[in-house]
Amino acid sequence: MGSGQSSNVLVVPQARQSLEQMKYEVAQSLGIQIPQDGYYGNMATRDTGAIGGHITRRLVEIAEQQLAGQFGQRF
């Protein structure tokens, strides 16, 4: 891979911009500076893991809220 390219393929490509924005918001809330050049090789693994973990938590919360709204009225 190299040079900042990800092997992940988004299921909804239109979500890319929102996910990028979320990454910066989470990093800022954790006090982590994301490199402007997009190269993460100089960042601590702990920091990138923390960003990924918080993003995952937030995405699960969003999905749960949507599911509760969608299916909550049936039960």
Beta strands, then each sheet from edge to edge (+ up, - down):
end
